[in-house]
């Protein structure tokens, strides 16, 4: 698995609002439709910094999925010049991860044999 981390800094209130609109209405649905897409997290710090974290099955899936998602038609009235790009993008190989299954919340860890 591979992770792409994009950092957005110094966005005006208008740019942050357009970024959120683009994310919710255009980009997230496009990502969900991509083969090899596993997870997306979008984080907002108290200082206004935004992080975009996406996890993919492979580098090839990430490259193809990002190209297809970016090719998604703009929303009505959307100006591409107002959609911010990250200040920095980094890539990380996933070396380990943990998850909690939905059943764990109600049933506790003893509900899964072998845990």
C-alpha positions in Angstrom: 0.0 0.0 0.0 1.1 3.6 -0.7 -0.1 6.8 0.9 -0.1 10.3 -0.6 -0.1 13.2 1.9 -0.8 16.7 0.5 -0.3 19.7 2.8 -2.3 22.9 2.1 -1.0 26.0 4.0 -1.9 29.7 3.9 -5.3 29.4 2.3 -7.6 32.3 2.4 -11.1 31.7 3.8 -12.4 31.8 0.2 -9.9 29.3 -1.0 -10.5 27.0 2.0 -14.3 27.1 1.3 -13.8 26.3 -2.4 -11.4 23.5 -1.5 -14.1 22.0 0.8 -16.8 22.3 -1.8 -14.6 20.7 -4.4 -13.7 17.9 -2.0 -17.2 17.1 -0.9 -19.1 17.5 -4.2 -16.5 16.5 -6.8 -13.4 14.9 -5.6 -14.5 12.4 -2.9 -17.1 10.8 -5.2 -14.5 10.6 -8.0 -12.0 8.9 -5.6 -14.5 6.4 -4.3 -15.0 5.2 -7.9 -11.3 4.5 -8.5 -9.9 1.0 -8.6 -7.3 0.6 -5.9 -8.5 3.4 -3.7 -8.7 2.3 0.0 -9.1 5.3 2.2 -9.1 9.1 2.3 -8.7 11.4 5.3 -8.9 15.2 5.1 -7.6 16.9 8.3 -7.8 20.5 9.4 -5.4 21.9 12.0 -6.2 24.7 14.4 -3.8 26.9 12.5 -5.8 26.5 9.3 -3.4 23.9 7.7 -5.1 21.2 5.8 -3.8 17.7 5.1 -5.2 15.3 2.5 -4.2 11.7 3.1 -5.2 9.0 0.6 -4.3 5.3 0.8 -4.0 3.2 -2.3 -3.3 -0.5 -3.1 -0.3 0.3 -5.2 1.6 3.2 -6.8 0.1 2.3 -10.1 -3.5 2.5 -8.7 -2.7 5.8 -7.0 -1.3 7.4 -10.3 -4.2 6.1 -12.4 -6.8 7.0 -9.8 -5.5 10.5 -9.2 -5.5 11.2 -13.0 -9.0 9.9 -13.4 -10.3 11.8 -10.4 -8.6 15.0 -11.5 -10.2 14.6 -14.9 -13.7 14.7 -13.4 -15.7 17.6 -14.9 -15.8 20.7 -12.8 -18.9 21.6 -10.9 -21.3 24.2 -12.4 -19.8 27.6 -12.0 -16.5 26.3 -10.7 -13.3 28.2 -11.6 -10.3 25.9 -11.8 -8.0 28.8 -10.8 -9.8 28.9 -7.4 -9.2 25.3 -6.6 -6.1 25.2 -4.4 -3.2 22.8 -5.0 -1.2 21.4 -2.1 2.0 23.3 -1.1 3.7 20.0 -0.6 3.0 16.4 -1.6 4.8 13.4 0.0 4.5 9.7 -0.6 4.9 7.0 2.0 4.9 3.2 1.8 2.5 1.8 4.4 4.6 -0.3 6.8 1.9 -1.2 9.3 -1.7 -0.3 10.1 -4.4 -1.0 12.7 -8.1 -0.9 12.3 -11.1 -1.4 14.6 -13.9 -3.3 13.0 -17.4 -2.0 13.5 -18.4 -5.2 15.5 -15.6 -4.4 18.0 -17.4 -1.4 19.3 -20.5 -3.3 20.4 -19.0 -6.8 20.9 -15.5 -6.1 22.3 -12.3 -7.7 21.2 -13.3 -11.1 22.6 -15.9 -11.4 19.8 -13.2 -12.0 17.2 -11.5 -15.4 17.5 -7.8 -15.1 17.3 -7.5 -11.5 18.6 
